[in-house]
Amino acid sequence: MCFATDPPYYDNIGYSDLSDFFYVWLRRSIGLKVWPELFATLLTPKEAELIASPYRHGGSKERARGFFETGLKQAFEQLKQPDQAKQQYMLVVSKYKDSPEAELAQDRLKTLKG
C-alpha cells in the first residue's frame, strides 16, 4: 500500500477553487449522466479541503492556519493508528519550501515521526 500526497502548504494553492473550472464542464458533459452522486453539487466541495485560506475562516489568518495545521497533523496521526501499523506501506510526501510557513510546517511534521 502507498499513501502519496502533495499537500498545498497553507494558502499556496486552492485546488478545489482551481478545479471548479474543469468540474463545471465535466459535470455538464458527462458527470450527471455517468456519476450523478459524485456531481451532485454545482461546484467542488471546499469545506474539507485542507488549506489555510483566511476567506474560508471568516478572514482570520490564525483560524485558517490552525485548521490547516490541525488537519495535517490528524492526517499523519491517522497513519500511525494500530490498524495501519499492522500493515507495511510507503508514505510519500512532496513538499516545497517557498514560504516561511512551509518551513514551519516541515518542522512541525518532524515532531510527528514515531
QUIVEN-V615984 format. One record per residue. N is the residue number from 0. BURIAL is + if it has 9 or more other ideal C-beta (glycine too) atoms within 8 Angstrom, else -. Layout:
[[N | BURIAL] [N | BURIAL]]
This chain:
[[0 | -] [1 | -] [2 | +] [3 | -] [4 | -] [5 | -] [6 | -] [7 | +] [8 | +] [9 | +] [10 | +] [11 | +] [12 | -] [13 | +] [14 | +] [15 | +] [16 | -] [17 | -] [18 | +] [19 | +] [20 | -] [21 | -] [22 | +] [23 | +] [24 | -] [25 | +] [26 | +] [27 | -] [28 | -] [29 | -] [30 | +] [31 | -] [32 | -] [33 | -] [34 | -] [35 | +] [36 | -] [37 | -] [38 | +] [39 | -] [40 | -] [41 | -] [42 | +] [43 | +] [44 | -] [45 | +] [46 | -] [47 | -] [48 | +] [49 | +] [50 | +] [51 | +] [52 | +] [53 | +] [54 | -] [55 | +] [56 | +] [57 | -] [58 | -] [59 | -] [60 | -] [61 | -] [62 | +] [63 | +] [64 | +] [65 | -] [66 | +] [67 | +] [68 | +] [69 | -] [70 | +] [71 | +] [72 | +] [73 | -] [74 | +] [75 | +] [76 | +] [77 | -] [78 | +] [79 | +] [80 | -] [81 | -] [82 | -] [83 | +] [84 | -] [85 | -] [86 | -] [87 | -] [88 | +] [89 | -] [90 | -] [91 | -] [92 | +] [93 | -] [94 | +] [95 | -] [96 | -] [97 | -] [98 | +] [99 | -] [100 | +] [101 | +] [102 | +] [103 | -] [104 | +] [105 | +] [106 | -] [107 | +] [108 | +] [109 | -] [110 | -] [111 | +] [112 | -] [113 | -]]
